């Protein structure tokens, strides 16, 4: 077998020669007898070691999800004890009671869920498919950035080799991201309390879970009886699941926001270059640890920041609705105020695990405007009851915007104005269609009248004015209500 054939079968050999030779990446045009750059000074045995380690490290042909689970399991903090029978019974009882209480607080169905207490390692395994789904846009962005970086770094004479190794680099990118997401989810398992705490539907809608070890630790930290904490968290889990089931399009909204956010993320190419220049060929496994230090730069452009704001606001809306509904449902718990405040602080600020997750995956999951969203839903509930509060999720167009979070009391007025404008257009179109059908009968005056009504004259115009005026009166009434002292009570909820 010639050197050329060997190089075609092992494109890493030439690329490592380019990256790790004595002359550095792409330095010098001279080549040795085998056609490699002069900087390539790794002996054959060393190259064989590198090839074997690279294949093991990046797991060519391996399942990325399996790799991610394996890495995450190794990153799970210990101890991670098995769930006792007593804890299983306590969890079952907590979910039963939470189900009864929630049924009185919302019409969203919270029944028929399988309640399970999990170990941290079990939570990792159970939620990894969901994580893989939601971080797919980030993974694809990372793959594109890595490919573009390699293409920009290699000399012209190496372009053909790089093209021939495209599938290998695709596998490398998948494995690199598997390391990232595995390490990140493993770190997050140290503190996560439920299956939906991060605001994403990571599990099927009929599966409700609590991470038992973390629940006990959280109860101890806030000095509240563990049974109360367990019931409150069970109610949060059921409320999240009910919301995503009632509004299935909500998951798509989250995925769209994540896609926009991922498009703005930038891979830290300088770190990749540092890895290439500083790696020890005799210990290629060090590359794994370097990768886990984080490859993503934080958002810097206006578009990136806007995408991040949209994602944070959407997560805040989800968390805010759950916050209000669960607080009402758990009115019988003596420690509900203490539990609520502790959970709000957890969600609105990034702890060590969340910061690690953000660094490794480039994804921030903290709904910092949770309190604003909760104030909005509390206000809607005070004005129109649970129906008005829950109706927000009856259609995507009703989802609160940044403006609504800034001014919760103006939400209804803004939606009423939108409804009035849309209804006026619908009414005009209905008249046009109806009068057009009259014209088919050969009634020329009717057709002329129809033309007049389209231009806004005649009785139809006064009808539209009355309808619009009445809507404006309602809007004004709602706006004045927001100035009442009652709004202060809402803010204090």
Secondary structure, 3 states (H helix, E strand, C coil): CCHHHHHHHCHHHHHHHHHHCCCCCCCCCCECCCCCECCCCCCHHHHHHHHHHHHHHHCCCCCHHHHHHHHHHHHCCCCCCCCCHHHHHHHHHHHHHHHHHHHHHCCCCCCCCEEEEECHHHHHHHHHHHHHHHCHHHHHHHHHHHHHHHHHHCCHHHHHHHHHCHHHHHHHHHHHHHHHHHHHHHHHCCCCCECCCCCCCCCCCCEEEEEHHHHHHHHHHHCCCHHHHHHHHHHHHHHHHHHHHHCCHHHHHHHHHHHHHHHHCEECHHHHHHHHHHCCHHHCCHHHHHHCCCCEECCCCHHHHHHHHHHHHHHHHHHHHHHHHHHHHCCCCCCHHHHHHHHHHHHHCCCHHHHHHHHHHCCCCCCCCHHHHHHHHHHHHHHHHHHHHHHHHHCHHHCCCHHHHHCHHHHHHHHHHHHHHHHHHHHHHHHHHHHHHHHHCCCHHHHHHHHHHHHCCCHHHHHHHHHHHHHHHHHHHHHHHCCCCHHHHHHCC
